[in-house]
Amino acid sequence: MLCIVLLARSFRSKEGSATLDSYLSHKHDKLLAELLQPDSYRKRSSLAIVDGFAVEITEAQASVLRSAKGVRVVEKNQELA
C-alpha cells in the first residue's frame, strides 16, 4: 500500500530549497529507519513543500507511523479518476 505521511513542521531554512530538500529527506529516512525494519518498506519520495513523504508499507506499519511522535497524518494514496 502506498501511503503519504505528513510530519509536524519544525524546520525553516533561508539557505535555499536544495538544503531544505536534503535536510527533510534525511529526516524522513531517519524516522523510517528508527520505526520500521530494514527492507520492509520502500520510500518513493520526500515532499518538502509539506514536510512529508510517500512510502510503500503494510497496514501494520502505517499504524506504527500514525502513533509516532511528530507524525501528523498517514493516508493511503488514492488515484484520482
Secondary structure in CASP SS format (residue, H / E / C, confidence):
PFRMAT SS
TARGET T0000
AUTHOR 0000-0000-0000
METHOD secondary structure of the structure
MODEL  1
M C 1.00
L E 1.00
C E 1.00
I E 1.00
V E 1.00
L E 1.00
L E 1.00
A C 1.00
R C 1.00
S C 1.00
F C 1.00
R C 1.00
S C 1.00
K C 1.00
E C 1.00
G C 1.00
S H 1.00
A H 1.00
T H 1.00
L H 1.00
D H 1.00
S H 1.00
Y H 1.00
L H 1.00
S H 1.00
H H 1.00
K H 1.00
H H 1.00
D H 1.00
K H 1.00
L H 1.00
L H 1.00
A H 1.00
E H 1.00
L H 1.00
L C 1.00
Q C 1.00
P C 1.00
D C 1.00
S C 1.00
Y C 1.00
R E 1.00
K E 1.00
R E 1.00
S E 1.00
S E 1.00
L E 1.00
A C 1.00
I C 1.00
V C 1.00
D C 1.00
G E 1.00
F E 1.00
A E 1.00
V E 1.00
E E 1.00
I C 1.00
T C 1.00
E H 1.00
A H 1.00
Q H 1.00
A H 1.00
S H 1.00
V H 1.00
L H 1.00
R H 1.00
S C 1.00
A C 1.00
K C 1.00
G C 1.00
V E 1.00
R E 1.00
V E 1.00
V E 1.00
E E 1.00
K E 1.00
N C 1.00
Q C 1.00
E C 1.00
L C 1.00
A C 1.00
END
